[in-house]
Amino acid sequence: MNHSKVRLGALAVLFAIFFAAIGAGTALAVQSHMANAKNYLNSALSELEQAENNKGGHRANAINYVKDAINEVNLGIQYAQ
């Protein structure tokens, strides 16, 4: 079950990076997708932080990637404004 949460986090990171790139590249007028991506990433981060620690370092990596993705989404939103 927790392995699924790590995968979910990784997918959320890819999703957010993709939408951050679109938002930064095209300066989308509608930020709802970026806001949704940020909400999903915050949910993924919460799940990852609640998961058991012993994951061979992968949980910690996923947490860092999700935090980086949240930052990228924030930057994309700021750029579009």
N, CA, C and O of each residue as an XYZ file, in Angstrom:
324
protein
N       0.825     -1.192      0.000
C       0.000      0.000      0.000
C       0.867      1.252      0.000
O       0.630      2.172     -0.783
N       1.860      1.294      0.865
C       2.725      2.469      0.922
C       3.566      2.604     -0.338
O       3.920      3.711     -0.743
N       3.890      1.447     -0.967
C       4.624      1.489     -2.231
C       3.798      2.224     -3.278
O       4.340      2.948     -4.113
N       2.480      2.033     -3.227
C       1.578      2.726     -4.143
C       1.610      4.229     -3.902
O       1.501      5.013     -4.845
N       1.759      4.632     -2.653
C       1.804      6.055     -2.330
C       3.057      6.690     -2.914
O       3.019      7.829     -3.380
N       4.163      5.962     -2.889
C       5.398      6.482     -3.474
C       5.216      6.631     -4.978
O       5.631      7.632     -5.562
N       4.598      5.637     -5.604
C       4.329      5.740     -7.043
C       3.395      6.900     -7.348
O       3.591      7.626     -8.323
N       2.372      7.074     -6.503
C       1.449      8.185     -6.682
C       2.196      9.500     -6.592
O       1.956     10.409     -7.386
N       3.101      9.606     -5.629
C       3.898     10.819     -5.486
C       4.748     11.082     -6.708
O       4.843     12.216     -7.177
N       5.371     10.023     -7.227
C       6.214     10.173     -8.410
C       5.384     10.604     -9.616
O       5.812     11.455    -10.396
N       4.205     10.020     -9.769
C       3.332     10.415    -10.880
C       2.860     11.856    -10.718
O       2.751     12.598    -11.694
N       2.584     12.241     -9.481
C       2.156     13.608     -9.229
C       3.263     14.592     -9.586
O       2.999     15.675    -10.110
N       4.505     14.206     -9.298
C       5.642     15.061     -9.640
C       5.712     15.253    -11.155
O       5.853     16.376    -11.637
N       5.614     14.161    -11.894
C       5.664     14.261    -13.353
C       4.515     15.113    -13.884
O       4.698     15.938    -14.779
N       3.340     14.901    -13.322
C       2.164     15.670    -13.709
C       2.395     17.159    -13.466
O       2.120     17.985    -14.336
N       2.896     17.492    -12.295
C       3.102     18.900    -11.946
C       4.182     19.548    -12.799
O       4.039     20.693    -13.228
N       5.260     18.817    -13.042
C       6.330     19.368    -13.867
C       5.816     19.648    -15.276
O       6.123     20.683    -15.867
N       5.035     18.717    -15.802
C       4.451     18.901    -17.126
C       3.601     20.164    -17.180
O       3.756     20.983    -18.086
N       2.692     20.324    -16.200
C       1.825     21.488    -16.206
C       2.573     22.763    -15.860
O       2.206     23.841    -16.328
N       3.609     22.658    -15.053
C       4.430     23.848    -14.764
C       5.124     24.318    -16.030
O       5.215     25.519    -16.287
N       5.615     23.371    -16.822
C       6.284     23.725    -18.074
C       5.302     24.368    -19.042
O       5.637     25.347    -19.709
N       4.113     23.832    -19.123
C       3.095     24.426    -19.994
C       2.750     25.823    -19.502
O       2.682     26.766    -20.291
N       2.534     25.955    -18.203
C       2.167     27.261    -17.641
C       3.259     28.279    -17.848
O       2.977     29.423    -18.203
N       4.509     27.887    -17.633
C       5.609     28.829    -17.801
C       5.841     29.139    -19.273
O       6.191     30.266    -19.624
N       5.650     28.149    -20.131
C       5.930     28.342    -21.545
C       4.876     29.134    -22.280
O       5.193     29.864    -23.219
N       3.632     29.005    -21.871
C       2.560     29.665    -22.611
C       1.831     30.730    -21.816
O       0.931     31.385    -22.344
N       2.198     30.916    -20.563
C       1.550     31.910    -19.697
C       0.039     31.766    -19.754
O      -0.671     32.684    -20.166
N      -0.440     30.613    -19.339
C      -1.874     30.333    -19.366
C      -2.658     31.380    -18.588
O      -2.290     31.747    -17.472
N      -3.727     31.848    -19.183
C      -4.571     32.825    -18.513
C      -5.347     32.175    -17.371
O      -5.598     32.815    -16.350
N      -5.727     30.911    -17.534
C      -6.488     30.194    -16.525
C      -5.509     29.380    -15.691
O      -4.804     28.513    -16.210
N      -5.474     29.667    -14.399
C      -4.532     28.982    -13.513
C      -5.178     27.832    -12.752
O      -4.555     27.276    -11.848
N      -6.400     27.463    -13.089
C      -7.087     26.409    -12.342
C      -6.351     25.079    -12.424
O      -6.333     24.330    -11.448
N      -5.749     24.772    -13.558
C      -5.018     23.516    -13.682
C      -3.770     23.521    -12.809
O      -3.417     22.513    -12.197
N      -3.114     24.665    -12.764
C      -1.931     24.781    -11.913
C      -2.324     24.667    -10.441
O      -1.643     24.002     -9.661
N      -3.412     25.310    -10.071
C      -3.892     25.234     -8.694
C      -4.281     23.804     -8.344
O      -3.997     23.331     -7.243
N      -4.934     23.110     -9.283
C      -5.295     21.712     -9.049
C      -4.057     20.852     -8.891
O      -3.998     20.000     -8.004
N      -3.075     21.065     -9.739
C      -1.828     20.300     -9.641
C      -1.171     20.534     -8.289
O      -0.673     19.598     -7.663
N      -1.171     21.776     -7.846
C      -0.575     22.096     -6.546
C      -1.332     21.403     -5.415
O      -0.713     20.902     -4.476
N      -2.656     21.369     -5.494
C      -3.450     20.671     -4.480
C      -3.135     19.177     -4.463
O      -2.980     18.587     -3.393
N      -3.040     18.566     -5.638
C      -2.709     17.140     -5.708
C      -1.318     16.878     -5.140
O      -1.102     15.889     -4.439
N      -0.392     17.757     -5.441
C       0.967     17.592     -4.927
C       1.012     17.729     -3.408
O       1.724     16.983     -2.737
N       0.260     18.673     -2.871
C       0.211     18.811     -1.419
C      -0.397     17.574     -0.771
O       0.040     17.160      0.302
N      -1.396     16.983     -1.408
C      -1.981     15.740     -0.905
C      -0.969     14.596     -0.965
O      -0.844     13.809     -0.027
N      -0.256     14.522     -2.077
C       0.761     13.476     -2.224
C       1.850     13.647     -1.174
O       2.314     12.664     -0.596
N       2.260     14.878     -0.926
C       3.282     15.144      0.076
C       2.816     14.694      1.451
O       3.580     14.081      2.197
N       1.589     14.990      1.785
C       1.031     14.572      3.072
C       1.038     13.052      3.210
O       1.403     12.521      4.258
N       0.635     12.359      2.157
C       0.626     10.893      2.185
C       2.037     10.332      2.339
O       2.263      9.401      3.113
N       2.972     10.900      1.604
C       4.354     10.435      1.686
C       4.936     10.653      3.079
O       5.663      9.803      3.594
N       4.619     11.780      3.678
C       5.144     12.069      5.016
C       4.550     11.144      6.065
O       5.178     10.900      7.096
N       3.357     10.627      5.824
C       2.723      9.707      6.762
C       3.140      8.252      6.548
O       2.906      7.405      7.409
N       3.750      7.965      5.413
C       4.177      6.592      5.106
C       5.316      6.173      6.037
O       6.005      7.012      6.617
N       5.494      4.873      6.164
C       6.585      4.345      6.986
C       7.925      4.797      6.420
O       8.069      4.985      5.212
N       8.900      4.967      7.305
C      10.203      5.497      6.905
C      11.039      4.554      6.060
O      11.702      5.009      5.127
N      11.036      3.278      6.342
C      11.978      2.342      5.734
C      11.582      1.992      4.302
O      10.843      1.037      4.063
N      12.075      2.763      3.377
C      11.794      2.526      1.948
C      13.082      2.576      1.138
O      13.048      2.843     -0.063
N      14.209      2.324      1.780
C      15.477      2.325      1.075
C      15.853      3.694      0.526
O      16.600      3.791     -0.448
N      15.347      4.738      1.136
C      15.650      6.092      0.684
C      14.699      6.620     -0.379
O      14.738      7.807     -0.703
N      13.854      5.768     -0.922
C      12.960      6.184     -2.009
C      11.847      7.103     -1.508
O      11.451      8.032     -2.212
N      11.341      6.855     -0.307
C      10.315      7.731      0.267
C      10.880      9.137      0.435
O      10.240     10.117      0.056
N      12.062      9.232      0.995
C      12.701     10.530      1.200
C      12.939     11.232     -0.139
O      12.730     12.440     -0.256
N      13.374     10.476     -1.141
C      13.570     11.058     -2.477
C      12.253     11.572     -3.041
O      12.194     12.668     -3.598
N      11.198     10.775     -2.895
C       9.887     11.172     -3.410
C       9.407     12.448     -2.722
O       8.852     13.335     -3.371
N       9.622     12.541     -1.404
C       9.235     13.754     -0.671
C       9.967     14.963     -1.243
O       9.361     16.012     -1.463
N      11.252     14.821     -1.480
C      12.027     15.929     -2.043
C      11.566     16.295     -3.450
O      11.479     17.474     -3.791
N      11.268     15.279     -4.268
C      10.795     15.546     -5.632
C       9.449     16.274     -5.615
O       9.226     17.198     -6.398
N       8.561     15.855     -4.723
C       7.251     16.503     -4.634
C       7.413     17.947     -4.172
O       6.756     18.844     -4.700
N       8.281     18.175     -3.193
C       8.527     19.553     -2.748
C       9.091     20.398     -3.897
O       8.703     21.553     -4.073
N      10.001     19.815     -4.669
C      10.542     20.526     -5.834
C       9.446     20.825     -6.855
O       9.407     21.909     -7.437
N       8.561     19.859     -7.065
C       7.469     20.054     -8.023
C       6.524     21.155     -7.555
O       6.061     21.958     -8.365
N       6.234     21.199     -6.259
C       5.384     22.266     -5.722
C       6.032     23.618     -5.990
O       5.363     24.571     -6.389
N       7.327     23.690     -5.769
C       8.051     24.930     -6.037
C       7.963     25.305     -7.518
O       7.761     26.474     -7.847
N       8.110     24.334     -8.403
C       8.023     24.608     -9.843
C       6.632     25.086    -10.234
O       6.498     25.993    -11.056
N       5.602     24.492     -9.658
C       4.238     24.930     -9.939
C       4.063     26.377     -9.478
O       3.496     27.199    -10.197
N       4.551     26.681     -8.281
C       4.464     28.054     -7.784
C       5.184     29.028     -8.727
O       4.675     30.111     -9.018
N       6.355     28.638     -9.193
C       7.085     29.489    -10.122
C       6.328     29.663    -11.435
O       6.296     30.758    -11.997
N       5.720     28.587    -11.920
C       4.928     28.667    -13.142
C       3.739     29.602    -12.986
O       3.423     30.372    -13.893
N       3.089     29.532    -11.847
C       1.954     30.424    -11.578
C       2.424     31.872    -11.527
O       1.789     32.760    -12.096
N       3.536     32.103    -10.845
C       4.074     33.469    -10.747
C       4.476     33.988    -12.120
O       4.223     35.150    -12.439
N       5.094     33.150    -12.928
C       5.524     33.557    -14.265
C       4.333     33.964    -15.126
O       4.394     34.956    -15.853
N       3.261     33.199    -15.042
C       2.081     33.461    -15.870
C       1.376     34.737    -15.465
O       0.652     35.335    -16.261
N       1.583     35.150    -14.242
C       0.927     36.383    -13.772
C       1.727     37.554    -14.260
O       1.370     38.701    -13.989
